[in-house]
């Protein structure tokens, strides 16, 4: 074989070899069968689990600066109406507790109408208590029937009407003392102060703001909704950074409902699972479950409520997804709240 | 001499690189395309299947596309979108309606749909039987007769909706706002009247919060377009505005004075005909929501509207 034939042979061999090497490089790894389904790929390699909230937070937090945390001193004593001016002055200085107190005080006075005299107040209270007890009896009767059908034994509880009346009368006196002199328009504007409390960093308002801000928006200016969404996200991120597990539960609720993106049951499950890692507390710790029936459905404590949420969301995920969400949840809790900052 | 040796080596090097690239390309082409149905739950974005995001060949559409639903709708989607993009009002309306009814779709499975429809059927049947026994002279309109045909028709509609909604991506569903905007920009009368009144095209709750920015821009456009139709004396548009601005209406923000004013103008223009609906709306607003001064203001505005748009009779509605 002469030299030129050797050169040609070498060149051809090099080209064929290069083609084979290129083919090899371009081929997917042989450990994965070519016709593997997405699910089995997921089994073979752990998928990149994306935290749906992170994108939402990034979008909103960049558009709004964080509010400074505020220091608080003892709130002024006495009936609410007498403290309003002092509370407003304190809010001007960035006092979050004062803003929250204004919100709560005004909210409480929203539907207050003063009685002409003591006799009228007593009559009004009596009517309210009687109406409430009648409704309660009716409800109890229905509950008993329902329980009997289900074979559940209910504990009998006796209500003392006189005691209920006494408590309610005291409450009415307090309400009158707090709210007489408060203008209806000011009371109706309670949410403005609650929003300020959330922005100034009052812990309960930070984690609970999203609920009144976004749940009833049919009469709210559409341009206002975007502003509220920004405040809600920033407040929750701040609460989370502070180590408040309730922020995780609130994010779970937001992802489940779909206020920021399409409902994300995987993300919601992960965040609720994260929240469930926190020690049990009474349900009162969750400010957005603040009304009668909501509390009844949620249960007496946070673990009961979170278990219900997880059961509902879990039914929408398959076991593998649940496991991934739980893994993410544990990480989220570790990052947020494992070293209890709160 | 060196040059003479370098030349063939250089050619071989270039050929080597080209061959490497060729091999890589060939290998890439032989990688199978992943199956279209890729459920996306892991990414936390949605629980919906994204199978329809894979392009399908354009289907031949039936002459009457209004009834397209289920898999047939999904298959025809590229063609329906093409037609809507080219200004076909029927295609745009179909697209919007089919996407809108997936916006709050919560899938609980086929079995639950069947059970639910069976329950509804039994309930409706009982009501129909009770009314018939109490009022033997009563005969329902043929399309409202509750029978096995009705039962099957409703069941097929719900199953088709499920099939369609599971196949659409969240982005496609959210894209309905863009289709409405396009239709409004084209002054599509049917769409203007449909979205601004009362009923299924309302956006509320989480959906409203989620899309607040888009909807705000859209409502602005709706109001402008509706006002243009009202100015032209379009009877349906005036009625649409009366209901649209009311408490139950789609137009946001609500404007109860405008609601009353449009109802007033409509009633004036339809004097002598059945105006009970508008009268009920006006009396409700006057007794519950408006002050006497606001009612007076609304009447003045309503009279101005009537004088301006409709005194010489309504413009023909069918454009």
Interface residues (C-beta under 8 A of the other chain):
Chain A: X7 X10 X11 X14 X15 X16 X17 X18 X19 X20 X21 X22 X23 X24 X25 X26 X27 X28 X34 X35 X37 X38 X42 X47 X48 X49 X50 X51 X52 X53 X214 X217 X218 X219 X221 X222 X223 X225 X226 X229 X255 X257 X258 X259 X260 X261 X262 X263 X264 X265 X266 X267 X270 X316 X317 X321 X324
Chain B: X8 X11 X12 X15 X16 X17 X18 X19 X20 X21 X22 X23 X24 X25 X26 X27 X28 X30 X31 X32 X34 X35 X38 X39 X41 X42 X43 X44 X45 X46 X47 X48 X170 X173 X174 X204 X206 X207 X208 X209 X210 X212 X213 X215 X216 X219 X252 X253 X254
